[in-house]
């Protein structure tokens, strides 16, 4: 399925480990930066699972109310 996206009116939110990332819009692109302390990748995330890296989430909301989201685990310890 292909969805046409008007990036000029879309709302985008990104979080890293629950912390919001300040985004800048440049035309149809979004740019942001966040510093994650090195020890964050070694922190226990829950009682069921040990350290595994940072969780990056992204949510987009279109003007018509449709939403979509995605996540990725990045920077895990090896």
N, CA, C and O atoms as a GROMACS GRO file, in nm:
protein
  312
    1UNK      N    1   0.084  -0.117   0.000
    1UNK     CA    2   0.000   0.000   0.000
    1UNK      C    3   0.089   0.125   0.000
    1UNK      O    4   0.182   0.135   0.080
    2UNK      N    5   0.061   0.216  -0.087
    2UNK     CA    6   0.135   0.342  -0.094
    2UNK      C    7   0.044   0.454  -0.046
    2UNK      O    8  -0.071   0.465  -0.089
    3UNK      N    9   0.097   0.536   0.043
    3UNK     CA   10   0.020   0.648   0.096
    3UNK      C   11   0.092   0.777   0.060
    3UNK      O   12   0.211   0.792   0.086
    4UNK      N   13   0.020   0.868  -0.001
    4UNK     CA   14   0.078   0.999  -0.031
    4UNK      C   15   0.088   1.078   0.099
    4UNK      O   16  -0.008   1.083   0.177
    5UNK      N   17   0.201   1.138   0.124
    5UNK     CA   18   0.226   1.210   0.247
    5UNK      C   19   0.259   1.355   0.216
    5UNK      O   20   0.349   1.383   0.137
    6UNK      N   21   0.186   1.445   0.278
    6UNK     CA   22   0.217   1.587   0.266
    6UNK      C   23   0.300   1.626   0.387
    6UNK      O   24   0.246   1.661   0.492
    7UNK      N   25   0.432   1.619   0.373
    7UNK     CA   26   0.522   1.645   0.486
    7UNK      C   27   0.514   1.789   0.536
    7UNK      O   28   0.558   1.819   0.647
    8UNK      N   29   0.457   1.876   0.456
    8UNK     CA   30   0.444   2.015   0.499
    8UNK      C   31   0.340   2.030   0.610
    8UNK      O   32   0.349   2.123   0.690
    9UNK      N   33   0.241   1.939   0.615
    9UNK     CA   34   0.136   1.951   0.716
    9UNK      C   35   0.136   1.835   0.816
    9UNK      O   36   0.056   1.835   0.910
   10UNK      N   37   0.223   1.737   0.796
   10UNK     CA   38   0.226   1.621   0.886
   10UNK      C   39   0.291   1.660   1.018
   10UNK      O   40   0.382   1.743   1.023
   11UNK      N   41   0.242   1.599   1.125
   11UNK     CA   42   0.304   1.616   1.256
   11UNK      C   43   0.389   1.495   1.287
   11UNK      O   44   0.340   1.382   1.278
   12UNK      N   45   0.514   1.516   1.324
   12UNK     CA   46   0.606   1.406   1.351
   12UNK      C   47   0.663   1.422   1.491
   12UNK      O   48   0.708   1.530   1.528
   13UNK      N   49   0.662   1.312   1.568
   13UNK     CA   50   0.722   1.312   1.702
   13UNK      C   51   0.817   1.194   1.710
   13UNK      O   52   0.783   1.082   1.671
   14UNK      N   53   0.938   1.219   1.763
   14UNK     CA   54   1.038   1.115   1.781
   14UNK      C   55   1.084   1.118   1.925
   14UNK      O   56   1.104   1.225   1.983
   15UNK      N   57   1.101   0.999   1.984
   15UNK     CA   58   1.152   0.986   2.120
   15UNK      C   59   1.265   0.884   2.123
   15UNK      O   60   1.263   0.786   2.048
   16UNK      N   61   1.364   0.906   2.208
   16UNK     CA   62   1.470   0.810   2.234
   16UNK      C   63   1.464   0.777   2.382
   16UNK      O   64   1.484   0.864   2.466
   17UNK      N   65   1.437   0.651   2.414
   17UNK     CA   66   1.421   0.606   2.552
   17UNK      C   67   1.322   0.693   2.628
   17UNK      O   68   1.340   0.723   2.746
   18UNK      N   69   1.216   0.733   2.559
   18UNK     CA   70   1.111   0.812   2.621
   18UNK      C   71   1.136   0.961   2.625
   18UNK      O   72   1.047   1.038   2.663
   19UNK      N   73   1.256   1.005   2.587
   19UNK     CA   74   1.288   1.148   2.586
   19UNK      C   75   1.257   1.206   2.448
   19UNK      O   76   1.301   1.151   2.347
   20UNK      N   77   1.182   1.317   2.442
   20UNK     CA   78   1.149   1.375   2.312
   20UNK      C   79   1.272   1.434   2.242
   20UNK      O   80   1.361   1.489   2.305
   21UNK      N   81   1.272   1.420   2.111
   21UNK     CA   82   1.378   1.476   2.027
   21UNK      C   83   1.322   1.601   1.960
   21UNK      O   84   1.218   1.596   1.896
   22UNK      N   85   1.391   1.714   1.975
   22UNK     CA   86   1.349   1.838   1.908
   22UNK      C   87   1.379   1.823   1.759
   22UNK      O   88   1.493   1.802   1.720
   23UNK      N   89   1.275   1.835   1.678
   23UNK     CA   90   1.291   1.819   1.534
   23UNK      C   91   1.286   1.953   1.463
   23UNK      O   92   1.213   2.044   1.503
   24UNK      N   93   1.364   1.962   1.355
   24UNK     CA   94   1.360   2.078   1.266
   24UNK      C   95   1.310   2.028   1.131
   24UNK      O   96   1.352   1.922   1.083
   25UNK      N   97   1.222   2.103   1.071
   25UNK     CA   98   1.170   2.068   0.940
   25UNK      C   99   1.249   2.146   0.835
   25UNK      O  100   1.271   2.267   0.849
   26UNK      N  101   1.290   2.076   0.730
   26UNK     CA  102   1.359   2.139   0.618
   26UNK      C  103   1.294   2.086   0.491
   26UNK      O  104   1.330   1.980   0.440
   27UNK      N  105   1.196   2.161   0.441
   27UNK     CA  106   1.120   2.114   0.325
   27UNK      C  107   1.038   1.993   0.364
   27UNK      O  108   0.948   2.003   0.448
   28UNK      N  109   1.067   1.879   0.304
   28UNK     CA  110   0.995   1.756   0.336
   28UNK      C  111   1.076   1.663   0.426
   28UNK      O  112   1.038   1.548   0.445
   29UNK      N  113   1.187   1.712   0.481
   29UNK     CA  114   1.271   1.632   0.571
   29UNK      C  115   1.264   1.685   0.713
   29UNK      O  116   1.240   1.803   0.735
   30UNK      N  117   1.285   1.596   0.808
   30UNK     CA  118   1.291   1.632   0.949
   30UNK      C  119   1.428   1.593   1.002
   30UNK      O  120   1.480   1.487   0.968
   31UNK      N  121   1.486   1.679   1.085
   31UNK     CA  122   1.619   1.654   1.141
   31UNK      C  123   1.614   1.679   1.291
   31UNK      O  124   1.551   1.774   1.337
   32UNK      N  125   1.682   1.593   1.366
   32UNK     CA  126   1.688   1.610   1.510
   32UNK      C  127   1.813   1.547   1.564
   32UNK      O  128   1.878   1.466   1.497
   33UNK      N  129   1.847   1.584   1.687
   33UNK     CA  130   1.967   1.530   1.749
   33UNK      C  131   1.943   1.518   1.899
   33UNK      O  132   1.881   1.605   1.960
   34UNK      N  133   1.991   1.409   1.956
   34UNK     CA  134   1.982   1.389   2.100
   34UNK      C  135   2.108   1.314   2.144
   34UNK      O  136   2.156   1.226   2.073
   35UNK      N  137   2.159   1.350   2.260
   35UNK     CA  138   2.276   1.281   2.315
   35UNK      C  139   2.228   1.178   2.416
   35UNK      O  140   2.153   1.210   2.508
   36UNK      N  141   2.274   1.056   2.399
   36UNK     CA  142   2.238   0.947   2.490
   36UNK      C  143   2.364   0.912   2.569
   36UNK      O  144   2.466   0.877   2.509
   37UNK      N  145   2.359   0.920   2.702
   37UNK     CA  146   2.477   0.884   2.781
   37UNK      C  147   2.523   0.741   2.752
   37UNK      O  148   2.439   0.653   2.730
   38UNK      N  149   2.653   0.717   2.751
   38UNK     CA  150   2.707   0.585   2.718
   38UNK      C  151   2.650   0.477   2.808
   38UNK      O  152   2.622   0.367   2.761
   39UNK      N  153   2.632   0.504   2.936
   39UNK     CA  154   2.580   0.405   3.029
   39UNK      C  155   2.436   0.367   3.005
   39UNK      O  156   2.389   0.266   3.057
   40UNK      N  157   2.364   0.446   2.927
   40UNK     CA  158   2.223   0.419   2.899
   40UNK      C  159   2.206   0.284   2.829
   40UNK      O  160   2.105   0.216   2.850
   41UNK      N  161   2.303   0.245   2.745
   41UNK     CA  162   2.293   0.118   2.672
   41UNK      C  163   2.312  -0.002   2.764
   41UNK      O  164   2.278  -0.115   2.726
   42UNK      N  165   2.364   0.020   2.884
   42UNK     CA  166   2.388  -0.089   2.978
   42UNK      C  167   2.280  -0.096   3.087
   42UNK      O  168   2.279  -0.188   3.168
   43UNK      N  169   2.191   0.002   3.088
   43UNK     CA  170   2.087   0.010   3.190
   43UNK      C  171   1.983  -0.100   3.170
   43UNK      O  172   1.947  -0.133   3.057
   44UNK      N  173   1.934  -0.157   3.281
   44UNK     CA  174   1.828  -0.257   3.276
   44UNK      C  175   1.698  -0.185   3.235
   44UNK      O  176   1.662  -0.083   3.295
   45UNK      N  177   1.629  -0.237   3.135
   45UNK     CA  178   1.506  -0.174   3.089
   45UNK      C  179   1.382  -0.231   3.157
   45UNK      O  180   1.280  -0.164   3.165
   46UNK      N  181   1.392  -0.354   3.207
   46UNK     CA  182   1.279  -0.414   3.278
   46UNK      C  183   1.332  -0.532   3.361
   46UNK      O  184   1.448  -0.571   3.348
   47UNK      N  185   1.245  -0.587   3.445
   47UNK     CA  186   1.284  -0.702   3.525
   47UNK      C  187   1.290  -0.830   3.440
   47UNK      O  188   1.347  -0.930   3.484
   48UNK      N  189   1.232  -0.827   3.320
   48UNK     CA  190   1.230  -0.945   3.235
   48UNK      C  191   1.343  -0.949   3.133
   48UNK      O  192   1.376  -1.054   3.080
   49UNK      N  193   1.401  -0.834   3.107
   49UNK     CA  194   1.503  -0.830   3.002
   49UNK      C  195   1.612  -0.732   3.039
   49UNK      O  196   1.586  -0.623   3.088
   50UNK      N  197   1.734  -0.773   3.015
   50UNK     CA  198   1.849  -0.689   3.046
   50UNK      C  199   1.870  -0.579   2.944
   50UNK      O  200   1.783  -0.549   2.862
   51UNK      N  201   1.988  -0.521   2.950
   51UNK     CA  202   2.022  -0.410   2.861
   51UNK      C  203   2.022  -0.456   2.715
   51UNK      O  204   2.066  -0.566   2.684
   52UNK      N  205   1.972  -0.371   2.628
   52UNK     CA  206   1.971  -0.406   2.485
   52UNK      C  207   1.987  -0.286   2.394
   52UNK      O  208   1.975  -0.302   2.272
   53UNK      N  209   2.013  -0.168   2.444
   53UNK     CA  210   2.032  -0.051   2.360
   53UNK      C  211   1.924   0.052   2.382
   53UNK      O  212   1.849   0.045   2.480
   54UNK      N  213   1.916   0.146   2.294
   54UNK     CA  214   1.818   0.254   2.304
   54UNK      C  215   1.698   0.225   2.214
   54UNK      O  216   1.713   0.170   2.105
   55UNK      N  217   1.581   0.263   2.261
   55UNK     CA  218   1.459   0.245   2.184
   55UNK      C  219   1.422   0.380   2.121
   55UNK      O  220   1.403   0.478   2.192
   56UNK      N  221   1.413   0.382   1.989
   56UNK     CA  222   1.377   0.503   1.915
   56UNK      C  223   1.237   0.481   1.859
   56UNK      O  224   1.213   0.384   1.787
   57UNK      N  225   1.145   0.571   1.892
   57UNK     CA  226   1.009   0.562   1.841
   57UNK      C  227   0.977   0.685   1.757
   57UNK      O  228   1.027   0.794   1.784
   58UNK      N  229   0.895   0.666   1.656
   58UNK     CA  230   0.851   0.776   1.571
   58UNK      C  231   0.702   0.760   1.545
   58UNK      O  232   0.654   0.650   1.515
   59UNK      N  233   0.629   0.870   1.556
   59UNK     CA  234   0.485   0.870   1.529
   59UNK      C  235   0.456   0.987   1.435
   59UNK      O  236   0.506   1.098   1.453
   60UNK      N  237   0.375   0.960   1.334
   60UNK     CA  238   0.336   1.065   1.240
   60UNK      C  239   0.184   1.076   1.242
   60UNK      O  240   0.113   0.976   1.247
   61UNK      N  241   0.137   1.198   1.238
   61UNK     CA  242  -0.008   1.223   1.234
   61UNK      C  243  -0.036   1.312   1.114
   61UNK      O  244   0.021   1.421   1.100
   62UNK      N  245  -0.124   1.264   1.027
   62UNK     CA  246  -0.160   1.340   0.908
   62UNK      C  247  -0.275   1.434   0.941
   62UNK      O  248  -0.345   1.417   1.041
   63UNK      N  249  -0.293   1.532   0.856
   63UNK     CA  250  -0.397   1.633   0.877
   63UNK      C  251  -0.537   1.571   0.887
   63UNK      O  252  -0.623   1.624   0.958
   64UNK      N  253  -0.559   1.461   0.816
   64UNK     CA  254  -0.691   1.397   0.818
   64UNK      C  255  -0.711   1.306   0.940
   64UNK      O  256  -0.814   1.239   0.950
   65UNK      N  257  -0.613   1.302   1.031
   65UNK     CA  258  -0.626   1.225   1.154
   65UNK      C  259  -0.562   1.088   1.151
   65UNK      O  260  -0.550   1.023   1.256
   66UNK      N  261  -0.521   1.041   1.033
   66UNK     CA  262  -0.454   0.911   1.028
   66UNK      C  263  -0.320   0.919   1.099
   66UNK      O  264  -0.252   1.021   1.094
   67UNK      N  265  -0.282   0.809   1.165
   67UNK     CA  266  -0.154   0.803   1.235
   67UNK      C  267  -0.081   0.674   1.200
   67UNK      O  268  -0.142   0.575   1.160
   68UNK      N  269   0.050   0.678   1.217
   68UNK     CA  270   0.133   0.559   1.198
   68UNK      C  271   0.254   0.574   1.288
   68UNK      O  272   0.291   0.685   1.326
   69UNK      N  273   0.315   0.463   1.324
   69UNK     CA  274   0.431   0.469   1.410
   69UNK      C  275   0.527   0.356   1.380
   69UNK      O  276   0.492   0.258   1.314
   70UNK      N  277   0.648   0.371   1.430
   70UNK     CA  278   0.751   0.269   1.412
   70UNK      C  279   0.850   0.281   1.526
   70UNK      O  280   0.860   0.385   1.592
   71UNK      N  281   0.925   0.173   1.549
   71UNK     CA  282   1.030   0.179   1.649
   71UNK      C  283   1.150   0.097   1.601
   71UNK      O  284   1.137   0.012   1.514
   72UNK      N  285   1.265   0.126   1.661
   72UNK     CA  286   1.387   0.051   1.634
   72UNK      C  287   1.471   0.051   1.759
   72UNK      O  288   1.470   0.148   1.834
   73UNK      N  289   1.544  -0.057   1.784
   73UNK     CA  290   1.639  -0.063   1.894
   73UNK      C  291   1.776  -0.040   1.832
   73UNK      O  292   1.817  -0.110   1.740
   74UNK      N  293   1.848   0.061   1.884
   74UNK     CA  294   1.976   0.100   1.826
   74UNK      C  295   2.085   0.106   1.933
   74UNK      O  296   2.058   0.133   2.050
   75UNK      N  297   2.208   0.080   1.891
   75UNK     CA  298   2.323   0.099   1.979
   75UNK      C  299   2.337  -0.001   2.091
   75UNK      O  300   2.392   0.033   2.196
   76UNK      N  301   2.289  -0.122   2.072
   76UNK     CA  302   2.298  -0.222   2.178
   76UNK      C  303   2.441  -0.263   2.208
   76UNK      O  304   2.532  -0.242   2.128
   77UNK      N  305   2.460  -0.321   2.324
   77UNK     CA  306   2.594  -0.368   2.361
   77UNK      C  307   2.615  -0.507   2.303
   77UNK      O  308   2.520  -0.585   2.292
   78UNK      N  309   2.736  -0.536   2.267
   78UNK     CA  310   2.762  -0.661   2.200
   78UNK      C  311   2.823  -0.761   2.285
   78UNK      O  312   2.851  -0.872   2.239
   0.00000   0.00000   0.00000
